[in-house]
Amino acid sequence: MQLYAGCDLHSTNNYWSIIDNDSKQIFSKKIPCHPQKILKMLEPFKPDLAGIAVESTYNWYWMVDLLMDEGYPVYLANPVAMKKYSGLKHSDDNHDAFWLAEMLKLGILPQGYIYPKKERPIRDLCRKRLQFVRIRTSLILSLQGIISRNTGQKISASKIKSLPQEAITELVNKDDNLMLSAAMSKVAIDNTTRQIKDLEKILTNQHKLKPQYQNLLTMPGVGPILSLTIMLETGPVSRFKQVGNYASYCRKVDSKWTSNNKNKGKGNKKNGNKYLAWAFSEAAEHARMFSEPAKRFFEKKMSQKNRMVAHGSLAHKMARAAYYIMRDNVPYNPQRMFS
């Protein structure tokens, strides 16, 4: 007799449901998020378990690693792709866990990618760098606002990063409180910049691009950090059947539902990988400044629509090009990209 288990994972507990071939629930229980208690609970069923479906929540790493290290066949369930019967009148953790097990038994479980355990820490470190970049950007925007509101001057982000603290405070020397605010902002910006550079040094020293990703560096606007981000967030490109699947995963595809040429709403724009969305957005911004073909494409789109549409179109092009570069292990070809 084969058994199938579903785990509805939460922050402090997890609900388990185990069913047999006839979809009969033979076990259901809420367990604390304690590794030894979970393994003890599963032990009697281990010989017959054909698979365990674990819901892909924000904290799935530890649960999946625990089960896989013990030799259990684990499947990561994609909650966004799972659909319940719309007329369902009652649902709880027991039902959710049962439904995970049932879909696994039927072979219709929408699965997420289980990123290799060994590479997750370096990927998370790369994400930490992006967090610091966003913090620094917010600090710079705030400082630009302080200067603009009180002096009427517009100062670029690059100048804010390069000027010493004394020069920044001198711009708002009419008031001690304004000078203190500007000084504190500048100190925070400089500290964050140092942290970003330290992280970049660690990232490039610890983790090199794999051979099939080396050609990403031939793309305009893609340097060592962006190429590393794309490699770590993409994983094996073979898991994307077509270029459209990859572009959608990168959040570079419009979400629109139509029927009889009428707009019927939109899907979830946030489906996909936000870090890849950022990476290709950054690549597009740099490419239009340093690549003539990319600049011409951007300006043509901007004349037809607007700046945001043009930027999104170029980022979409970059994502598609990256897919073929990684899949076919070939360098960037501007003629193929902009033909």
BALOBA-1460 file (C-alpha; in Angstrom, 3 decimals):
// residues 339
<rec num="1" residu="m" x="0.000" y="0.000" z="0.000"/>
<rec num="2" residu="q" x="1.327" y="3.389" z="-1.010"/>
<rec num="3" residu="l" x="0.787" y="6.459" z="1.135"/>
<rec num="4" residu="y" x="0.869" y="10.153" z="0.281"/>
<rec num="5" residu="a" x="1.471" y="12.970" z="2.755"/>
<rec num="6" residu="g" x="0.651" y="16.660" z="2.660"/>
<rec num="7" residu="c" x="2.235" y="19.251" z="4.932"/>
<rec num="8" residu="d" x="0.508" y="22.604" z="5.418"/>
<rec num="9" residu="l" x="3.468" y="24.578" z="6.758"/>
<rec num="10" residu="h" x="3.134" y="27.586" z="9.084"/>
<rec num="11" residu="s" x="5.585" y="29.698" z="11.087"/>
<rec num="12" residu="t" x="5.198" y="27.855" z="14.400"/>
<rec num="13" residu="n" x="3.429" y="24.613" z="13.466"/>
<rec num="14" residu="n" x="2.612" y="22.374" z="10.523"/>
<rec num="15" residu="y" x="-0.486" y="20.314" z="9.807"/>
<rec num="16" residu="w" x="-0.060" y="16.843" z="8.329"/>
<rec num="17" residu="s" x="-2.449" y="14.645" z="6.402"/>
<rec num="18" residu="i" x="-1.584" y="11.150" z="5.168"/>
<rec num="19" residu="i" x="-3.851" y="9.309" z="2.721"/>
<rec num="20" residu="d" x="-3.829" y="5.912" z="1.033"/>
<rec num="21" residu="n" x="-4.443" y="4.889" z="-2.594"/>
<rec num="22" residu="d" x="-8.195" y="5.268" z="-2.103"/>
<rec num="23" residu="s" x="-7.819" y="8.856" z="-0.803"/>
<rec num="24" residu="k" x="-8.802" y="7.712" z="2.658"/>
<rec num="25" residu="q" x="-7.220" y="9.855" z="5.328"/>
<rec num="26" residu="i" x="-5.407" y="7.537" z="7.726"/>
<rec num="27" residu="f" x="-3.601" y="10.226" z="9.728"/>
<rec num="28" residu="s" x="-4.024" y="13.946" z="10.445"/>
<rec num="29" residu="k" x="-2.381" y="16.015" z="13.115"/>
<rec num="30" residu="k" x="-0.914" y="19.418" z="13.956"/>
<rec num="31" residu="i" x="2.782" y="19.210" z="14.875"/>
<rec num="32" residu="p" x="5.026" y="21.950" z="16.328"/>
<rec num="33" residu="c" x="7.897" y="23.105" z="14.119"/>
<rec num="34" residu="h" x="10.293" y="20.784" z="15.900"/>
<rec num="35" residu="p" x="12.450" y="18.499" z="13.684"/>
<rec num="36" residu="q" x="12.601" y="15.502" z="16.032"/>
<rec num="37" residu="k" x="8.849" y="15.497" z="16.664"/>
<rec num="38" residu="i" x="8.160" y="15.595" z="12.928"/>
<rec num="39" residu="l" x="10.534" y="12.721" z="12.189"/>
<rec num="40" residu="k" x="9.108" y="10.666" z="15.055"/>
<rec num="41" residu="m" x="5.591" y="11.203" z="13.729"/>
<rec num="42" residu="l" x="6.582" y="10.121" z="10.184"/>
<rec num="43" residu="e" x="8.668" y="7.101" z="11.188"/>
<rec num="44" residu="p" x="5.817" y="4.507" z="11.217"/>
<rec num="45" residu="f" x="4.750" y="5.555" z="7.701"/>
<rec num="46" residu="k" x="8.208" y="5.828" z="6.128"/>
<rec num="47" residu="p" x="8.343" y="2.421" z="4.350"/>
<rec num="48" residu="d" x="5.074" y="3.114" z="2.496"/>
<rec num="49" residu="l" x="5.381" y="6.856" z="1.781"/>
<rec num="50" residu="a" x="5.495" y="7.466" z="-1.977"/>
<rec num="51" residu="g" x="5.909" y="11.178" z="-1.522"/>
<rec num="52" residu="i" x="5.467" y="14.205" z="0.720"/>
<rec num="53" residu="a" x="4.045" y="17.478" z="-0.620"/>
<rec num="54" residu="v" x="5.291" y="20.497" z="1.345"/>
<rec num="55" residu="e" x="3.657" y="23.863" z="0.800"/>
<rec num="56" residu="s" x="6.109" y="26.452" z="-0.522"/>
<rec num="57" residu="t" x="5.898" y="29.101" z="2.181"/>
<rec num="58" residu="y" x="8.557" y="31.663" z="3.121"/>
<rec num="59" residu="n" x="10.156" y="29.175" z="5.561"/>
<rec num="60" residu="w" x="10.203" y="25.959" z="3.520"/>
<rec num="61" residu="y" x="14.023" y="25.523" z="3.510"/>
<rec num="62" residu="w" x="14.367" y="23.781" z="6.852"/>
<rec num="63" residu="m" x="11.412" y="21.434" z="6.384"/>
<rec num="64" residu="v" x="12.432" y="20.268" z="2.908"/>
<rec num="65" residu="d" x="16.073" y="19.843" z="3.956"/>
<rec num="66" residu="l" x="15.056" y="17.875" z="7.045"/>
<rec num="67" residu="l" x="12.906" y="15.456" z="5.064"/>
<rec num="68" residu="m" x="15.313" y="15.050" z="2.138"/>
<rec num="69" residu="d" x="18.242" y="14.393" z="4.485"/>
<rec num="70" residu="e" x="16.200" y="11.542" z="5.969"/>
<rec num="71" residu="g" x="15.575" y="10.064" z="2.523"/>
<rec num="72" residu="y" x="11.928" y="11.050" z="2.068"/>
<rec num="73" residu="p" x="10.731" y="11.824" z="-1.480"/>
<rec num="74" residu="v" x="9.773" y="15.496" z="-1.201"/>
<rec num="75" residu="y" x="7.795" y="17.697" z="-3.587"/>
<rec num="76" residu="l" x="7.553" y="21.462" z="-3.165"/>
<rec num="77" residu="a" x="3.976" y="22.591" z="-3.843"/>
<rec num="78" residu="n" x="3.423" y="25.917" z="-5.585"/>
<rec num="79" residu="p" x="0.497" y="27.502" z="-3.665"/>
<rec num="80" residu="v" x="-0.164" y="30.151" z="-6.335"/>
<rec num="81" residu="a" x="-0.882" y="27.494" z="-8.963"/>
<rec num="82" residu="m" x="-3.126" y="25.365" z="-6.741"/>
<rec num="83" residu="k" x="-6.841" y="25.883" z="-7.277"/>
<rec num="84" residu="k" x="-9.608" y="24.887" z="-4.893"/>
<rec num="85" residu="y" x="-13.201" y="24.260" z="-5.823"/>
<rec num="86" residu="s" x="-14.745" y="27.742" z="-5.878"/>
<rec num="87" residu="g" x="-17.963" y="26.562" z="-4.208"/>
<rec num="88" residu="l" x="-16.170" y="25.146" z="-1.188"/>
<rec num="89" residu="k" x="-18.003" y="26.246" z="1.967"/>
<rec num="90" residu="h" x="-15.441" y="25.208" z="4.550"/>
<rec num="91" residu="s" x="-11.669" y="24.957" z="4.536"/>
<rec num="92" residu="d" x="-9.089" y="24.587" z="7.281"/>
<rec num="93" residu="d" x="-5.541" y="23.333" z="7.807"/>
<rec num="94" residu="n" x="-6.684" y="19.710" z="7.759"/>
<rec num="95" residu="h" x="-8.384" y="20.183" z="4.391"/>
<rec num="96" residu="d" x="-5.378" y="22.065" z="2.967"/>
<rec num="97" residu="a" x="-2.979" y="19.308" z="4.006"/>
<rec num="98" residu="f" x="-5.354" y="16.659" z="2.631"/>
<rec num="99" residu="w" x="-5.626" y="18.519" z="-0.682"/>
<rec num="100" residu="l" x="-1.828" y="18.624" z="-0.995"/>
<rec num="101" residu="a" x="-1.641" y="14.866" z="-0.493"/>
<rec num="102" residu="e" x="-4.553" y="14.272" z="-2.874"/>
<rec num="103" residu="m" x="-3.004" y="16.302" z="-5.690"/>
<rec num="104" residu="l" x="0.286" y="14.467" z="-5.191"/>
<rec num="105" residu="k" x="-1.528" y="11.120" z="-5.426"/>
<rec num="106" residu="l" x="-3.365" y="12.189" z="-8.596"/>
<rec num="107" residu="g" x="-0.149" y="13.486" z="-10.201"/>
<rec num="108" residu="i" x="-1.498" y="17.020" z="-10.618"/>
<rec num="109" residu="l" x="0.484" y="18.788" z="-7.885"/>
<rec num="110" residu="p" x="1.855" y="22.116" z="-9.209"/>
<rec num="111" residu="q" x="5.483" y="21.969" z="-8.187"/>
<rec num="112" residu="g" x="8.038" y="24.603" z="-7.317"/>
<rec num="113" residu="y" x="11.775" y="24.268" z="-7.847"/>
<rec num="114" residu="i" x="13.785" y="22.998" z="-4.882"/>
<rec num="115" residu="y" x="16.884" y="25.151" z="-5.107"/>
<rec num="116" residu="p" x="20.077" y="23.214" z="-4.216"/>
<rec num="117" residu="k" x="20.855" y="23.483" z="-0.522"/>
<rec num="118" residu="k" x="24.541" y="24.210" z="-1.122"/>
<rec num="119" residu="e" x="23.914" y="27.297" z="-3.269"/>
<rec num="120" residu="r" x="21.112" y="28.902" z="-1.258"/>
<rec num="121" residu="p" x="23.389" y="30.822" z="1.169"/>
<rec num="122" residu="i" x="25.321" y="32.600" z="-1.619"/>
<rec num="123" residu="r" x="22.046" y="33.409" z="-3.383"/>
<rec num="124" residu="d" x="20.652" y="34.871" z="-0.154"/>
<rec num="125" residu="l" x="23.845" y="36.907" z="0.273"/>
<rec num="126" residu="c" x="23.326" y="38.279" z="-3.225"/>
<rec num="127" residu="r" x="19.783" y="39.220" z="-2.224"/>
<rec num="128" residu="k" x="21.153" y="40.939" z="0.897"/>
<rec num="129" residu="r" x="23.273" y="43.144" z="-1.354"/>
<rec num="130" residu="l" x="20.157" y="44.157" z="-3.274"/>
<rec num="131" residu="q" x="18.451" y="45.034" z="0.006"/>
<rec num="132" residu="f" x="21.327" y="47.379" z="0.872"/>
<rec num="133" residu="v" x="21.186" y="48.925" z="-2.604"/>
<rec num="134" residu="r" x="17.502" y="49.708" z="-2.101"/>
<rec num="135" residu="i" x="18.165" y="51.160" z="1.350"/>
<rec num="136" residu="r" x="20.886" y="53.393" z="-0.087"/>
<rec num="137" residu="t" x="18.599" y="54.512" z="-2.894"/>
<rec num="138" residu="s" x="15.887" y="55.522" z="-0.421"/>
<rec num="139" residu="l" x="18.461" y="57.455" z="1.636"/>
<rec num="140" residu="i" x="19.741" y="59.259" z="-1.449"/>
<rec num="141" residu="l" x="16.217" y="60.169" z="-2.566"/>
<rec num="142" residu="s" x="15.466" y="61.500" z="0.908"/>
<rec num="143" residu="l" x="18.626" y="63.627" z="0.923"/>
<rec num="144" residu="q" x="17.882" y="64.919" z="-2.564"/>
<rec num="145" residu="g" x="14.447" y="65.956" z="-1.304"/>
<rec num="146" residu="i" x="15.906" y="67.799" z="1.692"/>
<rec num="147" residu="i" x="18.295" y="69.751" z="-0.525"/>
<rec num="148" residu="s" x="15.710" y="70.478" z="-3.209"/>
<rec num="149" residu="r" x="12.998" y="71.644" z="-0.799"/>
<rec num="150" residu="n" x="15.259" y="73.972" z="1.127"/>
<rec num="151" residu="t" x="17.635" y="75.315" z="-1.524"/>
<rec num="152" residu="g" x="15.942" y="74.785" z="-4.872"/>
<rec num="153" residu="q" x="19.044" y="72.937" z="-6.069"/>
<rec num="154" residu="k" x="18.956" y="69.587" z="-7.843"/>
<rec num="155" residu="i" x="21.869" y="67.293" z="-7.103"/>
<rec num="156" residu="s" x="22.512" y="63.944" z="-8.765"/>
<rec num="157" residu="a" x="22.807" y="60.636" z="-6.925"/>
<rec num="158" residu="s" x="26.374" y="60.124" z="-8.162"/>
<rec num="159" residu="k" x="27.375" y="63.534" z="-6.806"/>
<rec num="160" residu="i" x="25.791" y="62.795" z="-3.428"/>
<rec num="161" residu="k" x="27.807" y="59.566" z="-3.219"/>
<rec num="162" residu="s" x="31.090" y="61.258" z="-4.212"/>
<rec num="163" residu="l" x="30.921" y="64.517" z="-2.230"/>
<rec num="164" residu="p" x="32.347" y="64.576" z="1.325"/>
<rec num="165" residu="q" x="30.003" y="65.071" z="4.262"/>
<rec num="166" residu="e" x="31.124" y="68.674" z="4.786"/>
<rec num="167" residu="a" x="30.161" y="69.639" z="1.243"/>
<rec num="168" residu="i" x="26.698" y="68.098" z="1.666"/>
<rec num="169" residu="t" x="25.979" y="69.876" z="4.960"/>
<rec num="170" residu="e" x="27.231" y="73.149" z="3.490"/>
<rec num="171" residu="l" x="24.390" y="73.028" z="0.975"/>
<rec num="172" residu="v" x="21.831" y="73.386" z="3.798"/>
<rec num="173" residu="n" x="23.809" y="75.509" z="6.253"/>
<rec num="174" residu="k" x="20.874" y="77.855" z="6.917"/>
<rec num="175" residu="d" x="19.632" y="75.725" z="9.806"/>
<rec num="176" residu="d" x="21.389" y="73.462" z="12.320"/>
<rec num="177" residu="n" x="18.623" y="70.840" z="12.202"/>
<rec num="178" residu="l" x="18.784" y="70.662" z="8.424"/>
<rec num="179" residu="m" x="22.554" y="70.290" z="8.572"/>
<rec num="180" residu="l" x="22.228" y="67.465" z="11.112"/>
<rec num="181" residu="s" x="19.633" y="65.700" z="8.969"/>
<rec num="182" residu="a" x="21.838" y="65.990" z="5.883"/>
<rec num="183" residu="a" x="24.914" y="64.835" z="7.797"/>
<rec num="184" residu="m" x="23.166" y="61.766" z="9.206"/>
<rec num="185" residu="s" x="21.840" y="60.887" z="5.755"/>
<rec num="186" residu="k" x="25.305" y="61.167" z="4.232"/>
<rec num="187" residu="v" x="26.861" y="59.001" z="6.961"/>
<rec num="188" residu="a" x="24.207" y="56.323" z="6.410"/>
<rec num="189" residu="i" x="24.735" y="56.471" z="2.618"/>
<rec num="190" residu="d" x="28.507" y="56.098" z="2.972"/>
<rec num="191" residu="n" x="28.185" y="53.225" z="5.457"/>
<rec num="192" residu="t" x="25.734" y="51.400" z="3.204"/>
<rec num="193" residu="t" x="28.031" y="51.935" z="0.205"/>
<rec num="194" residu="r" x="30.901" y="50.321" z="2.105"/>
<rec num="195" residu="q" x="28.690" y="47.349" z="3.011"/>
<rec num="196" residu="i" x="27.645" y="46.954" z="-0.624"/>
<rec num="197" residu="k" x="31.271" y="46.975" z="-1.794"/>
<rec num="198" residu="d" x="32.256" y="44.458" z="0.880"/>
<rec num="199" residu="l" x="29.433" y="42.149" z="-0.196"/>
<rec num="200" residu="e" x="30.374" y="42.500" z="-3.858"/>
<rec num="201" residu="k" x="33.951" y="41.522" z="-3.065"/>
<rec num="202" residu="i" x="32.804" y="38.453" z="-1.132"/>
<rec num="203" residu="l" x="30.342" y="37.439" z="-3.849"/>
<rec num="204" residu="t" x="32.810" y="37.668" z="-6.721"/>
<rec num="205" residu="n" x="35.572" y="35.915" z="-4.763"/>
<rec num="206" residu="q" x="33.461" y="33.076" z="-3.387"/>
<rec num="207" residu="h" x="31.290" y="32.204" z="-6.359"/>
<rec num="208" residu="k" x="32.356" y="32.189" z="-9.989"/>
<rec num="209" residu="l" x="30.101" y="32.032" z="-13.012"/>
<rec num="210" residu="k" x="29.514" y="28.527" z="-14.296"/>
<rec num="211" residu="p" x="30.627" y="27.927" z="-17.918"/>
<rec num="212" residu="q" x="27.094" y="28.007" z="-19.316"/>
<rec num="213" residu="y" x="26.565" y="31.447" z="-17.765"/>
<rec num="214" residu="q" x="29.873" y="33.087" z="-18.754"/>
<rec num="215" residu="n" x="28.357" y="34.509" z="-21.922"/>
<rec num="216" residu="l" x="25.998" y="36.658" z="-19.859"/>
<rec num="217" residu="l" x="28.936" y="39.058" z="-19.482"/>
<rec num="218" residu="t" x="28.805" y="39.747" z="-23.234"/>
<rec num="219" residu="m" x="25.372" y="41.343" z="-22.854"/>
<rec num="220" residu="p" x="25.259" y="45.164" z="-22.722"/>
<rec num="221" residu="g" x="24.491" y="46.465" z="-19.250"/>
<rec num="222" residu="v" x="25.376" y="43.173" z="-17.526"/>
<rec num="223" residu="g" x="28.441" y="43.157" z="-15.294"/>
<rec num="224" residu="p" x="29.816" y="40.637" z="-12.789"/>
<rec num="225" residu="i" x="27.187" y="41.260" z="-10.086"/>
<rec num="226" residu="l" x="24.169" y="41.246" z="-12.416"/>
<rec num="227" residu="s" x="25.402" y="38.139" z="-14.235"/>
<rec num="228" residu="l" x="25.923" y="36.410" z="-10.882"/>
<rec num="229" residu="t" x="22.430" y="37.450" z="-9.780"/>
<rec num="230" residu="i" x="20.895" y="36.118" z="-13.001"/>
<rec num="231" residu="m" x="22.770" y="32.809" z="-12.667"/>
<rec num="232" residu="l" x="21.863" y="32.288" z="-9.009"/>
<rec num="233" residu="e" x="18.219" y="33.258" z="-9.400"/>
<rec num="234" residu="t" x="17.671" y="31.321" z="-12.644"/>
<rec num="235" residu="g" x="19.246" y="28.051" z="-11.593"/>
<rec num="236" residu="p" x="19.335" y="25.467" z="-14.397"/>
<rec num="237" residu="v" x="17.754" y="27.189" z="-17.386"/>
<rec num="238" residu="s" x="16.554" y="23.786" z="-18.617"/>
<rec num="239" residu="r" x="13.686" y="23.968" z="-16.099"/>
<rec num="240" residu="f" x="12.039" y="26.554" z="-18.392"/>
<rec num="241" residu="k" x="10.557" y="24.816" z="-21.426"/>
<rec num="242" residu="q" x="10.278" y="27.933" z="-23.560"/>
<rec num="243" residu="v" x="11.577" y="31.486" z="-23.601"/>
<rec num="244" residu="g" x="8.088" y="32.762" z="-22.732"/>
<rec num="245" residu="n" x="8.098" y="30.745" z="-19.520"/>
<rec num="246" residu="y" x="11.388" y="32.337" z="-18.527"/>
<rec num="247" residu="a" x="10.271" y="35.876" z="-19.429"/>
<rec num="248" residu="s" x="7.121" y="35.347" z="-17.359"/>
<rec num="249" residu="y" x="9.191" y="34.065" z="-14.424"/>
<rec num="250" residu="c" x="11.235" y="37.262" z="-14.688"/>
<rec num="251" residu="r" x="7.994" y="39.301" z="-14.457"/>
<rec num="252" residu="k" x="8.588" y="40.747" z="-17.916"/>
<rec num="253" residu="v" x="5.283" y="39.653" z="-19.460"/>
<rec num="254" residu="d" x="2.059" y="41.642" z="-19.300"/>
<rec num="255" residu="s" x="-0.800" y="40.168" z="-17.295"/>
<rec num="256" residu="k" x="-4.103" y="40.689" z="-19.086"/>
<rec num="257" residu="w" x="-7.273" y="38.625" z="-19.505"/>
<rec num="258" residu="t" x="-9.479" y="39.260" z="-22.540"/>
<rec num="259" residu="s" x="-12.619" y="37.760" z="-24.013"/>
<rec num="260" residu="n" x="-14.186" y="38.815" z="-27.325"/>
<rec num="261" residu="n" x="-11.597" y="41.623" z="-27.503"/>
<rec num="262" residu="k" x="-12.765" y="42.973" z="-24.148"/>
<rec num="263" residu="n" x="-10.648" y="43.403" z="-21.061"/>
<rec num="264" residu="k" x="-11.680" y="40.919" z="-18.363"/>
<rec num="265" residu="g" x="-9.168" y="41.872" z="-15.699"/>
<rec num="266" residu="k" x="-5.599" y="40.928" z="-14.878"/>
<rec num="267" residu="g" x="-3.674" y="38.082" z="-13.325"/>
<rec num="268" residu="n" x="-1.142" y="38.260" z="-10.528"/>
<rec num="269" residu="k" x="1.648" y="40.559" z="-11.715"/>
<rec num="270" residu="k" x="3.841" y="39.458" z="-8.819"/>
<rec num="271" residu="n" x="4.038" y="35.844" z="-9.963"/>
<rec num="272" residu="g" x="7.665" y="35.070" z="-10.666"/>
<rec num="273" residu="n" x="11.045" y="36.112" z="-9.336"/>
<rec num="274" residu="k" x="11.326" y="39.726" z="-8.144"/>
<rec num="275" residu="y" x="15.124" y="39.560" z="-8.092"/>
<rec num="276" residu="l" x="15.313" y="38.628" z="-11.769"/>
<rec num="277" residu="a" x="12.789" y="41.386" z="-12.486"/>
<rec num="278" residu="w" x="15.163" y="43.852" z="-10.815"/>
<rec num="279" residu="a" x="18.252" y="42.420" z="-12.545"/>
<rec num="280" residu="f" x="16.851" y="42.799" z="-16.053"/>
<rec num="281" residu="s" x="15.431" y="46.214" z="-15.234"/>
<rec num="282" residu="e" x="18.914" y="47.325" z="-14.153"/>
<rec num="283" residu="a" x="20.475" y="45.714" z="-17.227"/>
<rec num="284" residu="a" x="18.027" y="47.537" z="-19.511"/>
<rec num="285" residu="e" x="18.778" y="50.883" z="-17.873"/>
<rec num="286" residu="h" x="22.520" y="50.446" z="-18.381"/>
<rec num="287" residu="a" x="22.161" y="48.959" z="-21.870"/>
<rec num="288" residu="r" x="20.251" y="51.949" z="-23.239"/>
<rec num="289" residu="m" x="23.059" y="54.239" z="-22.049"/>
<rec num="290" residu="f" x="26.011" y="52.256" z="-23.414"/>
<rec num="291" residu="s" x="24.649" y="50.202" z="-26.329"/>
<rec num="292" residu="e" x="23.629" y="51.982" z="-29.528"/>
<rec num="293" residu="p" x="21.186" y="49.259" z="-30.718"/>
<rec num="294" residu="a" x="19.540" y="49.177" z="-27.291"/>
<rec num="295" residu="k" x="19.339" y="52.984" z="-27.266"/>
<rec num="296" residu="r" x="17.672" y="53.059" z="-30.704"/>
<rec num="297" residu="f" x="15.159" y="50.393" z="-29.644"/>
<rec num="298" residu="f" x="14.368" y="52.296" z="-26.448"/>
<rec num="299" residu="e" x="13.883" y="55.625" z="-28.223"/>
<rec num="300" residu="k" x="11.660" y="54.050" z="-30.891"/>
<rec num="301" residu="k" x="9.419" y="52.474" z="-28.246"/>
<rec num="302" residu="m" x="9.334" y="55.695" z="-26.240"/>
<rec num="303" residu="s" x="8.168" y="57.659" z="-29.291"/>
<rec num="304" residu="q" x="5.354" y="55.148" z="-29.800"/>
<rec num="305" residu="k" x="4.235" y="54.813" z="-26.162"/>
<rec num="306" residu="n" x="6.015" y="56.294" z="-23.154"/>
<rec num="307" residu="r" x="9.205" y="55.930" z="-21.138"/>
<rec num="308" residu="m" x="7.938" y="53.194" z="-18.800"/>
<rec num="309" residu="v" x="6.645" y="51.044" z="-21.667"/>
<rec num="310" residu="a" x="9.941" y="51.506" z="-23.511"/>
<rec num="311" residu="h" x="11.920" y="50.484" z="-20.429"/>
<rec num="312" residu="g" x="9.729" y="47.421" z="-19.877"/>
<rec num="313" residu="s" x="10.045" y="46.390" z="-23.533"/>
<rec num="314" residu="l" x="13.825" y="46.615" z="-23.419"/>
<rec num="315" residu="a" x="13.975" y="44.665" z="-20.138"/>
<rec num="316" residu="h" x="11.761" y="41.997" z="-21.753"/>
<rec num="317" residu="k" x="14.169" y="41.819" z="-24.688"/>
<rec num="318" residu="m" x="17.088" y="41.438" z="-22.293"/>
<rec num="319" residu="a" x="15.390" y="38.573" z="-20.446"/>
<rec num="320" residu="r" x="14.627" y="36.726" z="-23.686"/>
<rec num="321" residu="a" x="18.184" y="37.208" z="-24.931"/>
<rec num="322" residu="a" x="19.602" y="35.932" z="-21.626"/>
<rec num="323" residu="y" x="17.481" y="32.786" z="-21.925"/>
<rec num="324" residu="y" x="18.926" y="31.855" z="-25.312"/>
<rec num="325" residu="i" x="22.457" y="32.803" z="-24.215"/>
<rec num="326" residu="m" x="22.200" y="30.462" z="-21.221"/>
<rec num="327" residu="r" x="20.319" y="27.683" z="-23.008"/>
<rec num="328" residu="d" x="22.506" y="27.542" z="-26.142"/>
<rec num="329" residu="n" x="25.774" y="28.626" z="-24.459"/>
<rec num="330" residu="v" x="26.392" y="31.366" z="-27.036"/>
<rec num="331" residu="p" x="27.548" y="35.001" z="-26.742"/>
<rec num="332" residu="y" x="25.231" y="37.993" z="-27.078"/>
<rec num="333" residu="n" x="24.240" y="38.845" z="-30.679"/>
<rec num="334" residu="p" x="22.724" y="42.345" z="-31.124"/>
<rec num="335" residu="q" x="21.557" y="41.518" z="-34.663"/>
<rec num="336" residu="r" x="19.393" y="38.657" z="-33.429"/>
<rec num="337" residu="m" x="18.103" y="40.643" z="-30.458"/>
<rec num="338" residu="f" x="17.024" y="43.754" z="-32.357"/>
<rec num="339" residu="s" x="16.332" y="42.375" z="-35.853"/>
